């Protein structure tokens, strides 16, 4: 189930600029093909991913966590770029990733979190930029679940960048023999018109 957090119109997005600390259990973070610049921060991304907010609730219901594969960003899917006349207008890159797997009867519930950054290039202007993101769950070479999200990230007027967090939970896959793999990256085929300029 997707939810929104913060002010960016995306699947459970939040303005971040935060990199994560390692979470307990099998909620873990990886940096496969990091294209976004490293930003010093706290465990805000971790808390948003695990608890839905930047602070840890007073109490949490204990659920069974199980071994979870790391999030892999396939080659060529870690960034999307728009150019004009040979100059870069904007680039959107993926950074930190997180995942969590829980037992749900005869199924596995998978939660995936991704942090990213939109940057203006020399030929760019502030506005809203389309971010098509696909998450794929595989068992061996067989795709057992896939989701495509079309959201947007807005770079405000008089600014040159904006960060975002996408968190998608309740990706259900059946329990079966064979190792799972999680892939996440930009889907160029799901990209809509690149931006609209803000008013004012």
N, C-alpha and C positions, 0 to 999 in steps of 0.2 A: 504494500500500500504506500503510495506516495503522499507526502505532506509537504507544506511549505513552511519555511522558517525564515524570519528576517524579511528583507525588502526586495529580494530578487525573484522575478516570476519564473521559478524553475521547480522541478520536482524536489521538494524539501531542501531549499537553498538557504544559505545564510551568508551575509558578508563576513569574511573570516580574516584573512591575513594571519591565520593561526596554523601552526604545524603541530602534529600530535605526539604525545607520549605513548608508549606501548601500554595497551590495556591488559587487564588481567584475563585469565582463561585463554580462550582461543580467539579473542578479539584482538587482531594484530594489524600492524601497519606495514606497508611496503613502499618502495620508491622505484618501481619498474619504469625505466625510460623516463625519468623526471625531466620535463621540459620547462616547467615553471621555475623561476628563481627561488632559492631558499629564502624563507622569511622567518626571522626569529620570532618565537611565540611561546605559548604555554600549552596546556592540555585542553584548550577550548575545543579543538576539532574532535578530540577523543570524547569529551563530555557530550558534545552535540550528537556525535555518532551513537554513543551508548545510551544516553539518557534523554535526548531530544532537546537539550538546553545546555548552557555553558556552566551550570552548577550541578553538583551531584545531589540527588534527592536524599532525604533523611533515611528512607528505607526502600529496599528493592526486593521484589519477589524473586526467589532463587529458581532458575530454570536450568534444565540439563543442557550444557554446552557439549559439543562434540568437535573432533578434529576438523579443521577447516583449511582448505588450500589457500595459498596466497593469491592475490589478484594480479593477473598478468596483463600487461598492456601490449598488444601485438604490435610489431614493427609498422610504422607508418600511421598509427592511430593516436599517437600521444599529443598531436597538435594539429590545428587547422589554421590556415593563413589566407588572407585576402590581399591581392595586390592590384595596383593600378599603374599602368605605364612603367612597369618594372620596379615600382616602389611599394613597400609594404604599407597597407592600410591598417590592418589589425591582425593579431595572432592570439589564439586562445589555446592554452596548454593545460595538460593534466599534471598534477603534482602528487601529493600524498594519497594513498589508498588505505582502506580498512575493510575488514570483513568479519562476520560472525555467523556461526552455524549452530543451530539448535535442533534437538530431536523433537518431532511433532507426530507422534504415533508411528505410522508406517512411511512418513515423509520427513524430509529435512527442510527446515525453514532457513533461508540464507538472507543475510543483510549485507549490503555493500555500500561503502561510503567513499566518495572521491572529492578531493579538493582541487580547484583549478584557478587559473588566472587569465584574465583578458587584458591585453596590452595594445595601445595604439602605436602604429608605426609612423614614419615621417609623413606619409600621405593620408593618415587617418584623421577622423574627427569624432568627437564623443557621440554616443548614441547607444542603441540597443542592438546586441549582436546575437544571432541564432547559435545555439549550442546543441547539436544533435549527438546524443550519447547512447551507445548500445552496451548492454551487459549480456553476456552469454555464459551459460553454465553448460559444461560438457562432461560426459562420462566416456572416457576414451576419446574416440573421434566422433561420437554421437552427441548432437546438441539436445539437451533435455529441457532447457528453458532459455528464452531470450526476450529482452524488452528493449524497446527503442523510445527514447525521450527526446522531445523537441522543446527546449526551453530557451530562455534568453538571459543574458547578463548585460547590465547597463553600466557603461562608463559615464559618469556625470560630467556635465559641462565644467570646463576648466580643470579636468583631471585627465590622467593618461592611463589609468588601470583600474580594474575592479576584480576582486576575488570572489569565489563562490564555493559552496559545498553542496553536493548532491548526495542524498542518503535514500536508498531504496530498500525496503524490507519486505518480508513475506514473499520472497521468491521461493516457491515450493517445488521440490523435486522428490521423486520416489526414492526410498532406500533400496539399494541394489548392490550387487558385487561390482567392483571397479572403482578406481579413484575418480573423484570429481576434479574439475578444473574451472576456475573463474576467470573470464576475460572481460575487460572493459576498455572502451576507447571511443573516439569520435567516429561517427558514421557519415561519411561525406554524402552518401545518397539520401540521407534524411535531412539535409540542410535546406532551409527555406531562405528567402531573401535576407541578406546579411544584416541590415540594420535600418533603423529609422531615427532621425535626429530628434533629440529632446526639444521641447518648446521652451521659449524664453531666452 
